[in-house]
Amino acid sequence: MNRLFCFSIIISLVLSASFFANTQRLGAQEPAPQERAKLEQQLKELQTQITQLKQDQKIKRPLLADVEVYAKAAEWILRHNEFYKPQYVKYTDQVLETGLKRAQQLKAGTPKWLQQTGTVIFGYYSKVDGSAQPYAITFPSDFKTKSNQRWPLHVELHGRGSTLNEVSFINQASRRAPREGHNWIHLAPFGRINNGWRWSGETDVHEAIADVSQRYMIDKKRITMRGFSMGGAGAWHLGLHYPSLWCGVGPGAGFVDFYQYQNHKEKLPHYQHKTLRIYDSIDYALNAANVPVVTYGGGKDKQLVSSTRMVEKAKAHDINIALYISPEAAHQGRMPAFQDYLADLLNHSKQGRPAWPGKKQIRFITYTPKFNECEWLTIEELDEMYEPTIVEGGIEKESGNLVLKTENVNALSIARDIAYKVELDGTLLPLESAAEGLLPQVYYVRSNNGWDVLKYEDSRTFIENPDQKKRRNLQGPIDDAFTLPFVCVKGTGKAWNNELHEWSQSVLALFEKEFDKWLRAKVPVINDHEVSDKIIADKNLILFGDPGSNSLIAKIVEDLPIQWAKDQITVNGKNYETQNHGVVLIYPNPLNPARYVVINSGHTMHEKDFRASNSWLFPKLGDIAIIQFQKTKSGSFENKTVWAELFDSNWNLP
């Protein structure tokens, strides 16, 4: 049975041992000058070859990513001096050699890595920021002889690693042989290192799965989500927020909330407290009714409490979560209980998810439109943001109707072929024949008299969201903008206020620095006059400056829920001097209401949060805030949040 341990389990073991370590306490070792010079020269050569390959229109983009992830790995370890161990110099040299070999093979039209067995590194270009991101695939030993079959996919999330970077990730993968006894393809996402699989780290998982599914025949009814330690926290989160994607969910240890995990006694400000409900997995325990969940841990592991709390919370809903415990084990991935845990997950993988239309009975909860899908149901709008939003019910045997009860739901949609009629909170409405049968989804909106079914034209209007309601990927908070394609826009005009303009540039510079280090990509930045109609259509716009310096801010400021003059900003009826105050906010872009606009903010979590614990990576400023800034003698800025708030479901201030 030991041969079932694949590449990602080994990673989890190594990383979990240093769960609480951070890079601040690690002394990175600078390579010798001649070693650095050699690596830099190799990197320059590889980057030159990649630039030339990109000019060849015949070369497929995924294959370019398979090469570029090697250059990116070397570039980042050199720029951030992440040589945490002496052997990292050798590893970087090996990474560059492999990248150069792949570049030559691709130029010759013979990408030999596509024929490799064992564990292979692949890459993709993220839609978030255009960066090349790596992931590892471990193939079954008999993959080539059975390559025409549809394969189950195991997605395993690694633990927190204080010495982890792209180079060490690639190095560990390169040493894995084909796995005997596996009858699945095993995906180990990189996840942009240590972010608890949140924000663009979460997006990384979805993008890696999509890339694998384009390359290989994956059985989408048999995708398993699992992980240990930080990977366990990610598996709780992704497993319960997207219950219809998986045939089984297997978290080990990890954390499932903020307050108890951090032993934080003082209640956070309301605009932070409410947004904990985005990622606190304990609040989503009801969703274990929709997907089998299996958890395990060591009896001497303090993080076992995450598993036991989830088991208890699910049990309160009459839902069973299987729990396997090794009494003498501490915080370690390999323990006797793992064997039974994995066997249970493999059994669920063998059974797979039910064929369309899926489960006929659901019990689904969310707190935000961001996580709004379960089987054939989509919760389109919430009545009140960050409050329990529940839909329960299913197909009634006698009538064949779909019978659902809802809580805090303002609008929802249902796949039309699940039933002939639907009963929503006692109101019987058409389903299969609704909206003239012209749309795959039928839309229902709550009114004073109960629920109304939308006709075809009304459905088309609803989809366009003319009233600017909070919807999925358009619900905030500020940090959500960076889970989607975005571009930062600098102003090139004359600022209304030099102090505010200088402060806004410091915010952008800090965002570039922290995103590069902690989320492993360069922030895309352009000038305001470079913003095209296509960019407006495709990306969230992150605007820096004021209406004088940034022409995009000038275009939209009248449509924002603020008043902005040269000497003051008025928000929620209160005036703030622009000499030492700035506004940050997220809002539907008036130039394209299907995308966000963000003013003068990057991520609202900062380096201290990334270093401290992944549980601190929650939104710090809500949807809108006033920041009082003061320039220090060193030239940096001290910032104080003097007011912050969350918009309601209609993008209005409460």
C-alpha positions as CSV (number, residue, x, y, z in Angstrom):
1,M,0.0,0.0,0.0
2,N,3.0,2.3,0.6
3,R,3.5,2.7,-3.1
4,L,0.2,4.7,-3.3
5,F,2.0,7.6,-1.8
6,C,2.6,9.9,-4.7
7,F,4.7,12.9,-5.2
8,S,2.4,15.4,-3.5
9,I,2.2,13.4,-0.3
10,I,6.0,13.6,0.0
11,I,5.7,17.4,-0.5
12,S,3.1,17.6,2.2
13,L,5.3,15.7,4.6
14,V,8.2,18.0,4.1
15,L,6.2,21.2,4.1
16,S,4.0,20.4,7.0
17,A,6.9,19.9,9.4
18,S,7.6,23.6,9.2
19,F,4.0,24.8,9.1
20,F,4.6,27.6,11.5
21,A,8.0,28.7,10.1
22,N,8.3,31.7,7.9
23,T,10.8,33.2,5.6
24,Q,11.6,36.0,8.0
25,R,13.2,33.6,10.4
26,L,15.1,31.8,7.7
27,G,18.5,33.0,6.7
28,A,18.7,32.9,2.9
29,Q,22.3,32.2,1.7
30,E,23.6,34.4,-1.1
31,P,25.3,32.4,-3.9
32,A,28.9,33.0,-4.5
33,P,29.5,35.8,-7.0
34,Q,30.6,33.4,-9.7
35,E,27.7,31.1,-9.1
36,R,25.2,34.0,-9.3
37,A,26.9,35.3,-12.5
38,K,26.6,31.8,-14.1
39,L,22.9,31.5,-13.1
40,E,22.1,35.0,-14.4
41,Q,23.8,34.3,-17.7
42,Q,21.9,31.0,-18.1
43,L,18.7,32.8,-17.3
44,K,19.3,35.5,-19.8
45,E,20.0,32.9,-22.5
46,L,16.8,31.0,-21.6
47,Q,14.7,34.2,-21.6
48,T,16.2,35.1,-25.0
49,Q,15.2,31.8,-26.4
50,I,11.7,32.1,-25.0
51,T,11.3,35.5,-26.6
52,Q,12.2,34.0,-30.0
53,L,9.9,31.0,-29.5
54,K,7.0,33.4,-28.8
55,Q,7.5,34.9,-32.2
56,D,6.8,31.5,-33.9
57,Q,3.0,31.5,-34.4
58,K,3.1,27.7,-35.0
59,I,4.1,27.0,-31.4
60,K,1.2,26.3,-29.1
61,R,0.9,28.5,-26.1
62,P,0.7,25.7,-23.4
63,L,4.0,24.4,-24.6
64,L,5.6,27.8,-24.2
65,A,4.3,27.9,-20.7
66,D,6.0,24.5,-20.1
67,V,9.3,26.1,-20.9
68,E,8.7,29.5,-19.3
69,V,8.0,28.2,-15.8
70,Y,11.6,27.2,-15.7
71,A,12.8,30.7,-16.5
72,K,10.3,32.1,-14.0
73,A,11.6,29.8,-11.3
74,A,15.1,30.9,-11.7
75,E,14.2,34.6,-12.0
76,W,12.2,34.6,-8.8
77,I,14.8,32.8,-6.7
78,L,17.5,35.1,-7.9
79,R,15.5,38.3,-7.5
80,H,14.2,37.5,-4.0
81,N,17.4,35.7,-2.9
82,E,15.5,32.6,-1.8
83,F,18.5,30.3,-1.6
84,Y,17.3,28.9,1.8
85,K,19.6,25.9,1.6
86,P,23.1,25.5,0.0
87,Q,21.8,22.9,-2.5
88,Y,19.3,25.5,-4.0
89,V,22.2,26.8,-6.1
90,K,22.5,23.4,-7.7
91,Y,18.8,23.0,-8.0
92,T,18.5,26.4,-9.8
93,D,21.3,25.3,-12.2
94,Q,19.4,22.1,-12.9
95,V,16.1,24.1,-13.5
96,L,17.9,26.3,-16.0
97,E,19.5,23.4,-17.8
98,T,16.1,21.7,-18.1
99,G,14.5,24.9,-19.3
100,L,17.2,25.3,-22.0
101,K,16.7,21.7,-23.1
102,R,13.0,22.2,-23.4
103,A,13.5,25.4,-25.4
104,Q,15.7,23.6,-27.8
105,Q,13.2,20.7,-28.1
106,L,10.4,23.1,-28.7
107,K,12.3,25.0,-31.4
108,A,13.0,21.6,-33.1
109,G,9.4,20.6,-32.8
110,T,10.1,17.7,-30.5
111,P,8.8,18.5,-27.0
112,K,10.1,15.3,-25.4
113,W,8.7,16.1,-21.9
114,L,5.2,15.2,-23.3
115,Q,6.4,11.6,-23.5
116,Q,7.9,11.5,-20.0
117,T,6.5,9.2,-17.3
118,G,6.6,9.5,-13.6
119,T,6.2,13.1,-12.4
120,V,6.4,15.9,-15.0
121,I,6.3,19.7,-14.6
122,F,3.8,21.6,-16.8
123,G,2.8,25.3,-16.9
124,Y,0.0,27.6,-17.9
125,Y,-0.4,31.3,-18.3
126,S,-2.7,32.7,-15.6
127,K,-5.6,34.8,-16.7
128,V,-5.2,36.8,-13.6
129,D,-1.9,38.5,-14.4
130,G,-0.5,36.7,-17.5
131,S,2.2,35.0,-15.4
132,A,3.5,31.5,-16.1
133,Q,2.6,29.2,-13.2
134,P,3.9,25.6,-12.7
135,Y,2.1,22.5,-11.6
136,A,3.2,18.8,-11.3
137,I,1.5,15.8,-12.8
138,T,2.2,12.2,-11.5
139,F,1.1,9.6,-14.0
140,P,0.2,6.0,-13.4
141,S,2.8,3.5,-14.4
142,D,0.5,2.1,-17.1
143,F,-0.6,5.5,-18.4
144,K,0.8,5.0,-21.9
145,T,-0.9,1.6,-22.5
146,K,-4.2,3.0,-21.3
147,S,-4.0,6.5,-22.6
148,N,-7.3,6.4,-24.4
149,Q,-9.3,5.9,-21.2
150,R,-10.8,8.8,-19.1
151,W,-8.8,9.1,-15.9
152,P,-9.8,10.0,-12.4
153,L,-8.0,13.1,-11.2
154,H,-6.6,13.6,-7.7
155,V,-5.9,17.2,-6.8
156,E,-3.6,17.4,-3.8
157,L,-2.8,20.7,-2.2
158,H,0.6,21.1,-0.5
159,G,1.3,22.3,3.0
160,R,2.9,25.6,4.1
161,G,6.6,25.6,3.4
162,S,9.0,28.2,4.6
163,T,11.7,27.1,2.1
164,L,9.3,26.5,-0.8
165,N,9.6,28.3,-4.1
166,E,9.3,27.4,-7.7
167,V,12.8,25.9,-7.8
168,S,12.3,23.6,-4.8
169,F,8.9,22.6,-6.1
170,I,10.3,21.6,-9.5
171,N,13.2,19.8,-7.9
172,Q,11.1,17.6,-5.7
173,A,8.9,16.7,-8.7
174,S,11.9,15.8,-10.9
175,R,12.9,12.9,-8.5
176,R,9.6,11.0,-8.6
177,A,9.3,7.8,-10.5
178,P,6.1,6.3,-12.1
179,R,3.7,5.3,-9.4
180,E,2.8,1.6,-9.3
181,G,-0.8,0.9,-8.2
182,H,-2.2,4.3,-9.1
183,N,-5.2,4.3,-11.4
184,W,-5.5,8.1,-11.4
185,I,-3.7,11.1,-12.6
186,H,-2.3,13.1,-9.7
187,L,-2.2,16.9,-9.9
188,A,-0.1,19.0,-7.5
189,P,-0.8,22.7,-8.0
190,F,1.9,25.2,-7.0
191,G,-0.7,27.6,-5.7
192,R,1.6,30.6,-5.7
193,I,3.3,29.2,-2.6
194,N,1.9,30.0,0.9
195,N,-1.5,31.7,0.8
196,G,-3.8,29.1,2.2
197,W,-5.2,28.5,-1.3
198,R,-7.0,31.8,-1.2
199,W,-7.4,34.7,-3.7
200,S,-5.2,34.0,-6.8
201,G,-3.9,30.9,-5.0
202,E,-7.4,29.5,-5.2
203,T,-7.7,30.6,-8.9
204,D,-4.4,28.7,-9.5
205,V,-6.2,25.4,-8.5
206,H,-9.0,26.0,-11.0
207,E,-6.6,27.1,-13.7
208,A,-4.4,24.1,-13.2
209,I,-7.3,21.7,-13.3
210,A,-8.5,23.3,-16.5
211,D,-5.1,23.1,-18.1
212,V,-4.8,19.4,-17.2
213,S,-8.3,18.7,-18.6
214,Q,-7.3,20.3,-21.9
215,R,-4.2,18.1,-22.2
216,Y,-5.5,14.7,-21.0
217,M,-8.8,12.8,-20.9
218,I,-10.1,13.5,-17.4
219,D,-13.3,11.9,-16.0
220,K,-14.9,15.1,-14.6
221,K,-17.3,12.9,-12.5
222,R,-14.2,11.5,-10.6
223,I,-12.1,14.5,-9.4
224,T,-10.9,14.2,-5.8
225,M,-9.8,17.2,-3.7
226,R,-7.4,16.6,-0.8
227,G,-4.5,18.0,1.2
228,F,-2.8,18.1,4.5
229,S,-1.9,21.0,6.9
230,M,-2.2,24.2,4.8
231,G,-3.3,21.9,2.1
232,G,-6.0,20.6,4.5
233,A,-7.2,24.1,5.1
234,G,-7.4,24.5,1.3
235,A,-9.2,21.2,0.9
236,W,-11.8,22.2,3.5
237,H,-12.2,25.6,1.7
238,L,-12.3,24.4,-1.9
239,G,-14.1,21.2,-1.1
240,L,-17.0,22.8,0.7
241,H,-17.2,26.0,-1.4
242,Y,-17.5,24.1,-4.7
243,P,-19.2,20.9,-3.6
244,S,-20.4,19.9,-7.1
245,L,-16.9,19.7,-8.5
246,W,-15.6,16.7,-6.6
247,C,-16.5,13.1,-6.1
248,G,-14.7,13.2,-2.7
249,V,-13.0,15.7,-0.4
250,G,-10.2,14.7,1.9
251,P,-8.8,17.4,4.2
252,G,-6.2,16.5,6.8
253,A,-5.6,19.0,9.7
254,G,-5.5,22.6,8.4
255,F,-7.6,25.3,9.9
256,V,-11.3,26.0,9.4
257,D,-11.8,29.5,10.9
258,F,-9.9,32.5,12.1
259,Y,-11.0,33.3,15.7
260,Q,-10.5,29.8,17.3
261,Y,-7.4,28.9,15.2
262,Q,-5.7,32.1,16.2
263,N,-7.2,32.2,19.7
264,H,-8.2,35.7,18.9
265,K,-10.5,37.0,21.7
266,E,-11.2,40.5,20.5
267,K,-13.9,40.9,17.8
268,L,-12.5,42.4,14.6
269,P,-14.1,45.5,13.1
270,H,-17.4,44.7,11.4
271,Y,-16.1,45.1,7.9
272,Q,-13.4,42.5,8.6
273,H,-15.6,40.3,10.8
274,K,-18.2,39.8,8.2
275,T,-15.8,39.0,5.4
276,L,-14.4,36.1,7.5
277,R,-17.5,34.3,6.2
278,I,-15.9,34.2,2.8
279,Y,-13.2,31.7,3.8
280,D,-14.2,30.3,7.3
281,S,-14.9,26.7,6.2
282,I,-16.7,25.9,9.4
283,D,-19.6,28.1,8.2
284,Y,-20.0,25.9,5.1
285,A,-20.2,22.5,6.9
286,L,-23.8,22.0,5.6
287,N,-22.3,21.6,2.1
288,A,-20.9,18.2,3.2
289,A,-24.4,17.0,2.5
290,N,-23.6,17.4,-1.2
291,V,-20.2,15.7,-1.4
292,P,-18.5,12.8,0.6
293,V,-15.9,14.3,3.0
294,V,-13.2,12.1,4.6
295,T,-10.7,13.6,7.1
296,Y,-7.8,12.3,9.1
297,G,-5.2,13.4,11.7
298,G,-2.9,12.6,14.5
299,G,-4.1,12.3,18.1
300,K,-1.3,14.4,19.3
301,D,-1.8,17.1,16.6
302,K,-3.2,20.4,17.8
303,Q,-4.8,20.8,14.4
304,L,-6.9,17.7,14.8
305,V,-9.4,20.0,16.4
306,S,-10.2,21.4,12.9
307,S,-11.3,17.9,11.8
308,T,-13.3,17.2,15.0
309,R,-15.0,20.5,14.9
310,M,-16.1,20.0,11.3
311,V,-17.3,16.5,12.1
312,E,-19.4,17.9,15.0
313,K,-20.8,20.8,13.0
314,A,-21.8,18.4,10.2
315,K,-23.3,16.0,12.7
316,A,-25.5,18.8,14.0
317,H,-27.0,18.9,10.4
318,D,-27.3,15.1,10.4
319,I,-24.4,14.8,8.0
320,N,-21.6,12.2,8.4
321,I,-18.0,13.1,7.9
322,A,-15.7,10.1,8.2
323,L,-12.8,10.7,10.6
324,Y,-9.6,8.5,10.8
325,I,-7.2,9.1,13.7
326,S,-3.8,7.8,14.5
327,P,-3.7,8.3,18.3
328,E,0.1,8.5,18.6
329,A,0.8,10.7,15.6
330,A,1.6,14.4,15.7
331,H,1.3,16.9,12.8
332,Q,2.5,14.6,10.0
333,G,1.0,13.5,6.8
334,R,2.2,9.9,6.9
335,M,0.5,8.0,9.6
336,P,-1.4,4.7,9.9
337,A,-4.8,6.4,9.6
338,F,-3.8,7.7,6.2
339,Q,-4.2,4.3,4.7
340,D,-7.8,4.0,5.7
341,Y,-8.5,7.6,4.8
342,L,-7.1,7.1,1.3
343,A,-8.9,3.8,0.8
344,D,-12.2,5.6,1.7
345,L,-11.5,8.4,-0.8
346,L,-10.5,5.9,-3.5
347,N,-13.9,4.2,-2.9
348,H,-15.7,7.5,-3.5
349,S,-13.5,8.0,-6.6
350,K,-14.5,4.6,-7.9
351,Q,-18.2,5.4,-7.5
352,G,-17.8,8.9,-9.0
353,R,-20.4,11.6,-9.0
354,P,-23.8,10.8,-10.3
355,A,-24.4,11.5,-14.0
356,W,-26.3,14.6,-15.1
357,P,-28.5,16.0,-13.6
358,G,-26.5,15.0,-10.5
359,K,-27.8,14.7,-7.0
360,K,-31.6,15.1,-6.8
361,Q,-31.5,16.4,-3.3
362,I,-29.3,19.2,-2.1
363,R,-28.6,21.2,1.1
364,F,-26.5,24.2,0.1
365,I,-25.2,27.2,2.1
366,T,-23.2,30.3,1.1
367,Y,-22.5,33.7,2.4
368,T,-21.5,35.4,-0.8
369,P,-22.4,35.2,-4.5
370,K,-18.7,34.2,-5.1
371,F,-19.5,30.6,-4.0
372,N,-23.0,30.1,-5.5
373,E,-23.3,26.8,-7.4
374,C,-24.6,23.4,-6.3
375,E,-25.6,20.8,-8.8
376,W,-28.3,22.4,-11.0
377,L,-28.8,25.4,-8.7
378,T,-27.2,28.8,-8.9
379,I,-27.8,31.5,-6.2
380,E,-27.7,34.6,-8.3
381,E,-28.3,37.3,-5.6
382,L,-28.4,37.5,-1.9
383,D,-30.8,39.6,0.1
384,E,-28.2,40.4,2.7
385,M,-24.4,39.9,2.1
386,Y,-22.4,37.7,4.4
387,E,-25.5,36.2,6.1
388,P,-26.4,32.5,5.9
389,T,-28.0,31.9,2.5
390,I,-29.5,28.5,2.2
391,V,-31.4,26.4,-0.4
392,E,-32.6,22.9,0.6
393,G,-34.8,20.4,-1.2
394,G,-35.0,18.3,-4.3
395,I,-37.1,16.2,-6.6
396,E,-40.4,15.1,-4.9
397,K,-41.0,11.4,-5.7
398,E,-44.8,11.6,-6.0
399,S,-45.2,14.6,-8.2
400,G,-41.8,14.7,-9.8
401,N,-41.6,18.5,-9.1
402,L,-38.6,20.2,-7.7
403,V,-39.4,21.4,-4.2
404,L,-37.1,24.0,-2.6
405,K,-37.0,26.1,0.5
406,T,-34.8,29.2,0.6
407,E,-33.3,31.6,3.1
408,N,-31.8,35.0,2.3
409,V,-32.0,34.4,-1.5
410,N,-33.1,37.3,-3.7
411,A,-32.7,35.6,-7.1
412,L,-31.7,32.1,-8.3
413,S,-31.5,30.1,-11.5
414,I,-32.2,26.4,-12.1
415,A,-31.3,24.1,-15.0
416,R,-34.5,23.7,-16.9
417,D,-34.3,19.9,-17.5
418,I,-34.2,18.9,-13.8
419,A,-38.0,18.9,-13.5
420,Y,-41.2,20.0,-15.2
421,K,-42.2,22.4,-12.4
422,V,-40.5,23.9,-9.3
423,E,-42.1,24.9,-6.0
424,L,-40.2,27.7,-4.3
425,D,-41.1,28.4,-0.7
426,G,-44.7,27.1,-1.5
427,T,-45.1,28.9,-4.8
428,L,-45.5,26.5,-7.8
429,L,-43.9,27.8,-11.0
430,P,-43.1,26.4,-14.4
431,L,-39.5,25.2,-15.0
432,E,-39.1,23.0,-18.1
433,S,-41.4,25.2,-20.2
434,A,-40.4,28.6,-18.7
435,A,-38.9,31.4,-20.7
436,E,-40.1,29.8,-23.9
437,G,-37.6,27.0,-23.5
438,L,-34.9,29.2,-25.0
439,L,-32.3,29.4,-22.2
440,P,-30.5,26.5,-20.4
441,Q,-31.2,28.2,-17.0
442,V,-34.5,29.5,-15.8
443,Y,-34.4,32.6,-13.6
444,Y,-36.5,33.3,-10.6
445,V,-36.7,36.6,-8.6
446,R,-38.3,37.1,-5.2
447,S,-41.0,39.7,-5.1
448,N,-43.4,41.0,-2.4
449,N,-45.8,38.2,-3.3
450,G,-43.2,35.4,-3.3
451,W,-41.3,34.2,-6.3
452,D,-41.7,35.2,-10.0
453,V,-40.4,33.3,-13.0
454,L,-38.8,35.5,-15.6
455,K,-39.8,35.4,-19.3
456,Y,-37.3,35.1,-22.0
457,E,-36.7,38.8,-22.6
458,D,-36.7,39.6,-18.9
459,S,-34.2,36.8,-18.4
460,R,-31.9,38.3,-20.9
461,T,-32.2,41.7,-19.1
462,F,-31.6,40.0,-15.8
463,I,-28.4,38.4,-17.0
464,E,-27.1,41.9,-18.1
465,N,-27.6,43.1,-14.5
466,P,-28.7,46.7,-15.4
467,D,-29.5,47.5,-11.7
468,Q,-26.0,46.6,-10.7
469,K,-26.8,44.1,-8.0
470,K,-24.0,42.1,-6.4
471,R,-23.4,39.0,-8.4
472,R,-20.7,36.3,-8.7
473,N,-17.3,37.9,-9.4
474,L,-19.0,41.3,-8.9
475,Q,-19.6,41.2,-5.2
476,G,-16.4,42.6,-3.6
477,P,-14.5,43.0,-1.4
478,I,-11.5,44.9,-2.8
479,D,-9.3,41.8,-2.7
480,D,-11.6,39.9,-5.0
481,A,-10.5,42.0,-7.9
482,F,-7.2,40.2,-7.9
483,T,-8.7,36.7,-8.3
484,L,-9.7,37.8,-11.9
485,P,-7.9,39.3,-14.9
486,F,-6.7,42.8,-13.8
487,V,-4.4,45.6,-14.8
488,C,-3.1,48.5,-12.8
489,V,-3.4,51.9,-14.4
490,K,-1.1,54.8,-13.6
491,G,-2.0,58.4,-14.3
492,T,0.1,60.6,-16.5
493,G,-1.7,63.9,-16.0
494,K,-1.2,66.8,-13.6
495,A,-2.4,65.7,-10.1
496,W,-5.0,67.8,-8.3
497,N,-3.1,67.1,-5.0
498,N,0.6,66.3,-5.0
499,E,0.4,64.7,-1.5
500,L,-2.4,62.3,-2.5
501,H,-0.8,61.5,-5.8
502,E,2.5,60.7,-4.1
503,W,0.7,58.5,-1.6
504,S,-1.2,56.6,-4.4
505,Q,2.1,55.9,-6.1
506,S,3.5,54.4,-2.9
507,V,0.4,52.2,-2.6
508,L,1.0,50.9,-6.1
509,A,4.8,50.4,-5.4
510,L,4.0,48.4,-2.3
511,F,1.4,46.3,-4.1
512,E,3.9,45.5,-6.9
513,K,6.6,44.5,-4.3
514,E,4.3,42.3,-2.2
515,F,2.4,40.6,-5.0
516,D,5.7,39.8,-6.7
517,K,7.1,38.1,-3.5
518,W,4.0,36.5,-2.0
519,L,1.8,35.8,-5.0
520,R,4.6,35.0,-7.5
521,A,3.9,37.3,-10.4
522,K,4.7,40.8,-11.7
523,V,1.8,43.1,-11.4
524,P,0.7,44.3,-14.9
525,V,1.0,48.1,-15.0
526,I,0.2,50.5,-17.9
527,N,-0.4,54.2,-18.3
528,D,-3.9,55.7,-18.5
529,H,-3.6,56.5,-22.2
530,E,-2.8,52.9,-23.0
531,V,-6.2,51.6,-21.8
532,S,-8.0,50.2,-24.8
533,D,-11.7,49.2,-25.3
534,K,-10.5,45.6,-25.2
535,I,-8.8,46.1,-21.8
536,I,-11.9,47.7,-20.5
537,A,-14.0,44.7,-21.7
538,D,-11.6,42.0,-20.4
539,K,-10.0,43.2,-17.2
540,N,-10.7,44.8,-13.8
541,L,-9.2,48.2,-13.8
542,I,-7.1,49.1,-10.8
543,L,-6.7,52.9,-11.0
544,F,-4.1,55.0,-9.1
545,G,-4.1,58.7,-8.7
546,D,-6.8,61.3,-8.6
547,P,-9.2,62.8,-11.3
548,G,-6.4,65.2,-12.3
549,S,-3.6,62.8,-12.7
550,N,-5.6,59.7,-14.0
551,S,-7.9,60.3,-17.0
552,L,-9.8,57.0,-16.2
553,I,-10.7,58.2,-12.7
554,A,-11.8,61.5,-14.3
555,K,-14.1,59.6,-16.7
556,I,-15.9,57.6,-14.0
557,V,-15.7,59.7,-10.8
558,E,-19.2,61.1,-11.3
559,D,-20.6,57.6,-11.3
560,L,-18.9,56.5,-8.1
561,P,-20.6,56.7,-4.7
562,I,-18.3,59.5,-3.7
563,Q,-17.7,63.2,-4.4
564,W,-14.1,64.2,-5.3
565,A,-13.0,67.8,-5.4
566,K,-9.4,69.1,-5.5
567,D,-9.3,69.8,-1.8
568,Q,-11.6,67.2,-0.3
569,I,-13.3,63.9,-0.8
570,T,-16.9,63.4,0.4
571,V,-18.0,59.9,1.4
572,N,-21.2,58.9,3.2
573,G,-21.8,62.6,4.0
574,K,-18.5,63.3,5.6
575,N,-15.6,65.4,4.1
576,Y,-11.9,64.4,4.2
577,E,-9.1,66.7,3.1
578,T,-7.1,65.3,0.2
579,Q,-3.9,66.7,1.6
580,N,-3.7,63.7,4.0
581,H,-6.6,61.4,3.1
582,G,-7.2,59.0,0.3
583,V,-10.2,56.9,-0.7
584,V,-9.9,53.3,-1.7
585,L,-12.9,51.3,-3.1
586,I,-14.1,48.6,-5.3
587,Y,-17.2,49.1,-7.5
588,P,-18.7,48.0,-10.8
589,N,-16.8,49.8,-13.5
590,P,-19.0,52.5,-15.1
591,L,-17.2,51.9,-18.4
592,N,-18.1,48.2,-18.2
593,P,-20.4,47.2,-15.3
594,A,-19.5,43.5,-15.8
595,R,-16.0,44.2,-14.4
596,Y,-14.6,45.9,-11.3
597,V,-12.9,49.2,-10.9
598,V,-10.7,49.6,-7.9
599,I,-9.3,53.0,-6.7
600,N,-5.9,53.3,-5.1
601,S,-5.6,49.9,-3.6
602,G,-3.9,46.6,-4.2
603,H,-4.4,43.7,-1.8
604,T,-5.5,44.9,1.6
605,M,-3.5,42.2,3.4
606,H,0.2,42.9,3.6
607,E,3.6,41.2,4.2
608,K,3.1,40.8,7.9
609,D,-0.1,38.8,7.3
610,F,1.6,36.5,4.8
611,R,4.4,35.9,7.2
612,A,2.2,35.4,10.2
613,S,-0.4,32.8,9.2
614,N,-2.6,32.0,6.2
615,S,-5.6,32.5,8.5
616,W,-4.8,36.3,8.5
617,L,-5.3,36.6,4.7
618,F,-8.8,38.0,5.0
619,P,-9.9,41.4,3.7
620,K,-8.8,44.3,5.8
621,L,-10.7,47.2,4.2
622,G,-14.1,45.8,3.1
623,D,-15.4,47.5,-0.1
624,I,-14.6,51.1,0.6
625,A,-12.4,53.0,3.1
626,I,-10.8,56.3,3.9
627,I,-7.1,56.1,4.6
628,Q,-5.3,58.9,6.5
629,F,-1.7,59.0,5.4
630,Q,1.4,60.7,6.7
631,K,4.8,60.8,5.0
632,T,7.7,59.8,7.2
633,K,11.2,61.2,7.3
634,S,12.4,58.1,5.3
635,G,10.0,58.9,2.5
636,S,7.6,56.1,3.2
637,F,4.0,56.5,4.3
638,E,2.2,55.6,7.5
639,N,-1.4,54.7,6.9
640,K,-4.4,54.7,9.2
641,T,-7.9,53.4,8.4
642,V,-10.3,56.1,9.7
643,W,-13.5,54.6,8.2
644,A,-14.3,51.5,6.2
645,E,-17.5,49.8,5.1
646,L,-19.1,47.1,3.0
647,F,-21.7,48.0,0.3
648,D,-25.0,46.2,0.6
649,S,-26.3,43.8,-2.1
650,N,-27.3,46.7,-4.3
651,W,-23.8,48.3,-4.1
652,N,-25.2,51.0,-1.8
653,L,-23.8,52.1,1.6
654,P,-25.9,50.8,4.4
